Amino acid sequence: MTERIRVALLVGLALLIYLNSLFNRFTYDDYTYILHNPTVAEPSLRGLADPGNDPSHRFFRPVSFASYQLNWALAGDRPFGYHLTNVLLHAAVSLLLYFVLKKLLVAVPRGETIGWVAALLFAVHPIHVEAVASIVGRSELLAAGLLLVAWYSHLTDRPVLALTCFALALFAKESAVALVPLVVIGDYTGGRFKPLSRYLSIATTAVAFAAVLWAVQRGRFAERLVLFLNNPLAYLPADLRILNALRIAWKYLALQLYPARLSCDYSFSSIPLYATWKHLAPAAVATLVVFALWTWTLWTRRIEWCLPGAIYLAAFSVTANILLPIGTIMGERLAYLPSAGFCLLIAVAWIRVERVWSRAAWTALALVLLGFSARTVVRNRDWHDNFSLFSAAVRTVPGNAKMHDGLGGEYIMRGQRDAAQPELQAAIRIYPNFPQGNDASFRLVLLAADLEQTGDTDDALKFLDLAIHRSPGLSLAWSARSSVYLQRGQAALALRDAQIAWQVDPSNIQAQTVLKALGWTP
């Protein structure tokens, strides 16, 4: 097979399986970081450089946000161009991975084939759908792609280009710091060291970026506030956090081996956490065994076995909640670059089988690629809109409060309040402190209104109390509670709440109606 055919098949397959994602809408975090982000709609250098306090500015990733600004300038809030950019970037990353692996494995028998098979598996793996089909997953694509260009430039003795792309990768996402150990390990196992100045310049670039990040984020590397709902690991002692994070690391590996049940969110309480050795020891011991084996491959310079572990471990090092807690307990998008190591490991094992049973190996590879491709195409449909996304997530992680609440909100927007009620109730049952902000509280008000109509005023009051506690400035919550109190014959409480609702919003018709019924005139 010629090089041109290999490249065409790889790029063509990477593009083909994501064609049905091009017509998806904005989903989930796209609203926060793109549609409702003034830095994107009203671009400025200051906006890119200052994370600020707004939720849409939580991250210092100017290269990623500059790419959203470019999309906005070209197409505004039409999602097609954003999705097209992501698909093209993924195809480019797949191709770059092939070129880098081919260069690294040049001394390994059939190293070019190993690199190509690994890139094919990477191109179609379903765990990548979140990074590609979710527009804000672009930070993963840009960081991985620029890191690979930097690595290839280092291998081909173009140090200026390597440093430039490494810096851009870091400003796309901080996890690109993985390049520092990767260039050293790749050169060591390949027996082809560069001048010491090359490694020092790469390390210096990483340190300089860390200094900038520390300054811009006002003396911190991690997020300013990690919510318990998003990452309960952050609220555990360091030893328990690390041990539970190791268990989650094996969950990532399980999803890469069998990506059947995928979710856009794994927040509380999708993943159980433990404090006993009975649950924590197996993952910790297994991790130590695997790390020992990988260390042996490094010591003996078995590059084809060492590289998969190096890529996997280095790429996950920043986002695994081991060094520092991050904003999420787990995210499939975080496995984007690490999975290159997994795919390489499978390719290395596959070539061993292919040498003995060639036809069987190629048949098995074709079936795996077909199965992964089909799963990716189906998974793309889950990301069509928030309703399909949250519905899929609730099926996969039924204990997830955020997904039940999100699905309930989608039902309300569709006018299906009967369907919304069990979802909102499930969210509160899973995490009573969940509602945050006026949107969530408004959904509670609608839920309470439905309960009031059925005569269940006790539960209606419970949800309205929670809505007011979370959003005391929401006039509708006060007026809805005044209506319930009026129905229950508690006139004094009804008058108090109606007056507060009217003071917050004099145009609140429900408050006016209750006040009129009680004979009070504003």
N, C-alpha and C positions, 0 to 999 in steps of 0.2 A: 504494500500500500504506500503510495507516494505521500510526501509531506503535505502537498496541496489538498489531497483528498482527506487526510486526517484533520487538517484545520477546518475544512469545509464541513465535515461531519460534526465536529465538535461545536463550532459556532452555530451551525444550522439547528442542531438539536437543542442547544441552550435557548435559542430564539423561539423555536417551534413550540416548546412545551409551555411557554409563558404568553403565547398569543392571546389566550382567552382572559388574561389579566389586564389587557390594555383598555378594556371597556369597563373596568371596575370604577367605583366612585371613591371619594375620600372616605376613609374609615378611621375610627378610634383616635389614636394620637395625632393623626393628620390634622384634625380640627384645632388642636392646641398649638402645634408647632408650625402650621402653615396657614390655614384659613383664618385663625383668630390671632395670628402673630403679627404685630405691626412691623417687626423687623423684616418680614418677608414682603408685605404689601407696600411698606414705605421704607425702602432700603437706605441704610446709612452705615458708614464705617463704624461709627460709635455703637450702633445697635449690634453689629457683629462682634464687637470687642467686649461689650459689657453684658454679662449674664443677667445682672439686675436681680430683682426679687419676683418678677412676674413668672407664673408657671411656664410660660412659653419661652422663657430665657434661662431655664435651669442649667443648660449645658453650654460650655465654651467650645463650640465646634464651628468656627467661622467658615471653613471651606464647605461644609455640608449646607449651612444656611445660605451661603452665597449661591449655591446651586439651586436652592429653592427660589431665591430672588430672581435668578435668570429665567427659570420656568415661569414665574409670575409675570415677568416683563414680557415674555413671549406669548403666554396664553392665559394669564389671569388665573381665575379659579376653575378653569376647565381641566379635569384630572387626566385627560388622555396623554398630554405631553409629559406629565410627571411620571406616569406609568411607563411610557415608552423609554424615557431616560433610564429608569431603573432596569428595564429588560436589557437594553443595550449595554449598560454597565455590567450586568451579570454575565453576559456573553463575553465581554472583554476580560473580566476577572477569570473566567474559565480558561480562556485562551492563554492569558498570562501565567496561570498556574501550570499549564502544560509546558510553556517555554522555560519557566524556572526549574521545574522538576527535571526536564530533559537535560538542562545544563548541569544540575547538581548530580544527576545519576549517570553522567557521561562514562564513568569508569565501570559501571555496573552492567553485566551482561543483559542486553535487551532493555536497558534503562529507558530508552525512548518509548518503547511500548508500555512500560510500567507508568511513565508519566502521562501518557495519552489515556490509558484506562482510568487512572486516578482522576484526570480532568473530566472524562466522560461521566464518571460517577458523581463528581462534584457538580457538574452542570445540571443534572436531573434530580438531585437528592431532594425529597420533599421537605426536609427540615429547613430548607432555604426559602420556602415560600414567604414566610413573614418578612425576611430581609428584602425580597424582591417585590412582592405584591403590596406590601405596606409602604407607602411613599416615604415615610420617615425612617424606614429601614435603610435608606440610602447612605447613611453614615457608615454602615457596615460595608456596603459595596465600595464606597470611595476609599475608606481606610484600607480595605483588603487589596483593592486594585493598585493604589499608590504604593503600598508596602511591597507588592510583588514587582512593580516597576523599579523601585529602589533596590530591591534584592537582585534583580536581573542586571541592573546597571552596575552594582557592586561586583557581581560575578564576571562581567564583561569589561571591567576596568574603566568605568566612567564615573569617577567619584563625585564630580560636581552634580551630575544628574541624579545620582543616588541620594545625595544629601538633600537636594531640592525636593525630590519626591517623598523622601522620608519626612521632611518638615511638613509638607502638605498633608501627608497621611495622618500625622499627629494632630493637625488642626482640623482634620475631618472627624477623627475620633481618637481619643487618648490610648485606646487599646493597641494602636499601631506601634507602641513602644516595644512590642514583641519582636520587632526587627533586630534589636540589639543582641539578644542571645542567639537569634536564628543565624545571623551572618557568621558569628563566631563558631557555632556548632557545625554549620554547613561547611565552612572552610576546614575546620579541624578534622571532621570525619572524612572529608574528601581529600585531605592531605595537600591542600593548595592554599596556604596562608598568603594573605596580602600584607603589604607594609603596615607596621604598627600604627602609623598615622591614620590609616583608613578607619580602623576600629575606634581610635580615640576621637576622630571627628564625628563618627556616628553616635558614640556615647555622649559627646559634648552637645550634640544637637538635642538628644533626649533630655539631658540635664537642663539645657536652656529652655526647652519647652516646659519642663516641670516648673521652672522658676516663673515663667510667664503665667502658667496656669495657677500657681500659688498666688501670684499678685492679682490677677484678674478676678479670681474667686475669693479674694480677701482672706488669705491665710488658710486655705483648705484645699485638699485634693478631692475628697468625697463630696457628695451633695450636702447642701446646708441642712436640709431636713429630710430624713427618710421616714415615710409614714409606716406605721406598723402594718396597716392594711396591705401595702405594697410589698414590704419585705420584713416579715417578723424576725428574720435572722438577725437584723440589726439591733434587736432588743434583747438578744441573748448574750451571756458572758462569752468572751472570746473563744474559750475552749469548746463550748457547745456550738457556737456559731460555726467554727471550722469543721467540727465533726459532722454536723448536719449538712454543711456545704459539700463535704465529701460524698455523703449519700446522694445529694442532688447531682453531683458530677456523674455518678453512675446512672442516674435517670437520663441525663443527656445522652450518654452512650447507648442506653437502651432505645431511645428514640431514633438514634442514627442506625441502629441495627434493624429496628422494626418501627418505621414511622407511620403507624396506622392511626393512632389517636393523638392528634395535634391540637394545640390551643393557642390563642393569641395572648392568653393571660394565665398566670399561675399564682396570683396573689391569694391572700388569706381566704379560705383555708383549703386551698387546692392540694397542698403538699403537707403531710403530717410532719411535725418536728418532735424530736425525742430528747430525753435527758438520761437515758439508761444505756449501759454498755451492751445490753442484749440487742438493741436496735442499732447502735452506733459502731460497735466493734467490727462487724463483718465488712462494712465499707472501708473503714480505716485500715484494716489488715490487708484487704484486697488492693487498696491504693499503695500501701508500702511494698507489696510484692511486685506490682506492676512497675513502680518507680525503681525498684532494685533491678528488675530485668532491663529497664530502659537504660539505667546507669551502666550496666554491663555492656550493652550495645554501644554506648558512647565510649567506654573505656577501650573496647576492642575495635573501634572505628568501623563498625558494620553499618555503613551509611544508609543502606536501603531499609534497615530496621530501626535505626536511630532517628532518622528524619521524621517519620510519622509521629513519634512521641514528642519530638522537639516542637514540631508545629502545633500539635494538640495542646501540649502543656503551656508553651509560651503564649499562644493566642488566648487561652482561657485564664491566664494568670491574673489579669487585671479585673476580670468580670466574674470570677468564681465565688465572691464573697469570702475569700480566705485572707487575702492581704488587708482589704478594707471592705466594709459593707457598702453595697451599691444601692441604687434606687429600686431594684426589683429582685425578688428571690430567685427567679428563673425566667429566661426568655429565649425562645427558639432562635431569634435573630442573633443572639450572642454566640450561637454555635456556627455562624457562617464561616469565618476563617478557620476555627479549630477543626471543622469537619474536613478541611483539606488534608489534615493529618490522618483522620480516620479513613478517608477515601484512598490515600496513598498506602496505608497499611493493608487494606483489602486488595489493592492492585498488586502489592508485593507478594501476598499470599497466593493470589490468583495466578501469577506468572509461574510459581512453583508447580501448581497443578497443571498449568497449560503445557509445561515441558513434558509431562508424562501422558496426560489425556487431553490432547489439543482440542479435538472436536467437542468433547464434553465441556471443557472449560469455556470455549467460545459460545457454546449454546447456553450455558449457565449465565455468562455475562450478558448475553442478549436478553435473557428472561428477566434478569435483575434490572437492567436498564429500562426494559418495557414496563415492568411493575412500578419502578420509581417514577417513570414519566407519567404513567396513568394516575398515580397517586398525586403527583404534583398538579396535573391538570384539574383533577377533582378538587384539590385543596385551594386552587386559585379561585374557584367559585365561592368558597366560604368567605373570601375577602371582597366579594362584590359590593356589599354595603354593610352597614352596622347591624342590620337585622339578621342577615345570613351569618355574619361573623359571630355575633353574640349567641345566636341559636346553636351554632356548631360548638362554641365554647361551653355552653351549659350542658350539652350532651357529653362532652369529654371530661369536664371538671365540674360536676354538679354541686360541689361544695364551695364554689367561688361566688362570694357576695357581689363583687363588682359586676360580674357577667349577668347575674340574675337581675340586678338593678338596671344595668344597661338594656337588657332585653325587655324589662318592664317599661322602660322609657320609650323604647321603639314601638311597643304595642300601643302605648298612649298616643304617640304621634300618628299611628294608623287608625286611631279611634276605637281600638279594641281594648277597652278598659277592663272587661271581664277577664281577658287573657293576661292583662298586666297585673292584676291583683295578686295572684299566687306568686308571680316572680318577685314583686316588691316585698311581699311578706317573707319569701324565702331569703332575700338579701338581709332583711332585718333580723330574721331568726339566726342566720349564720353569724352575723356581725352587728349586734345592736347599735354600735356607735358608727355604723357605716355612713349614713347620709352626710355629705359634705357640700355646702354651697346651696344656692337657691334652686338650681335645677333638681337636685335630689330631693330637697324639701318640698318643692312643688309637686313632685310625684307622690309624696306622702299625703299632701293635701287632697289630691285626686283620689287616692286610695281611701282616705278617711271619708270623703264625700260618698263613695260607693257603699261603705260600711254604714254610714248614717241612713242612707236610703233603705237599707235592709233592716234597720232598727238596732244594729249593733253599735250603740253609742259608746260603750265601754272601750272597745278596740279602736273606734274612731278617735276618741280622746287620747288614747295612748299614742297613736301615730301623730296626732296634731301637737301633743306635748313635745314629742321628739323633733318635729319640724320647727317649732318655735325655738326650742333649745338650740338647734343647729343654725337657724336663720331668723334671728329675732327681728330683722328688718323686713321680713316678708309679710306684707299686709294681708294677703290672702289667707295665710295660716291663722292669723288672729281672728279674722272675720269668720273663717270656717269653724273655729272653735267656739266663737260666740253663738253661731247658729246651732251647734250641738248643745251648748248649755241652755239655750232658749228652748230647744225641744225637750230637754230634761226638766224644765221648769226652774232652772237655777238663774233667775233673772239678774241678780247682782253680778254674778260672774260673766253672764252674757253681755251686760252693759259695759263692764270693765274692758273686756276684750274687743268689743265693737268700737269703743272709744279709741283704744290704741290703734286698731286697724284704720280708723278714719283719720287719726292724726298722722299716721305714716303715709296714707294715700287717701286724700279727701274724695277721689273719684271712685273709690271702692263701693260698688253698688250693693254687694252683700252686706257690708257694714252699715250702709245707709238704711237698708231694709230692716235690719235688726234694731237699729236705733229708733226708727220710726215705730216699729212694733212695741217698743218699750216706752214710747212717748217722750223720747229725748230728742231735742232739736239742736243740731250743730250751730 
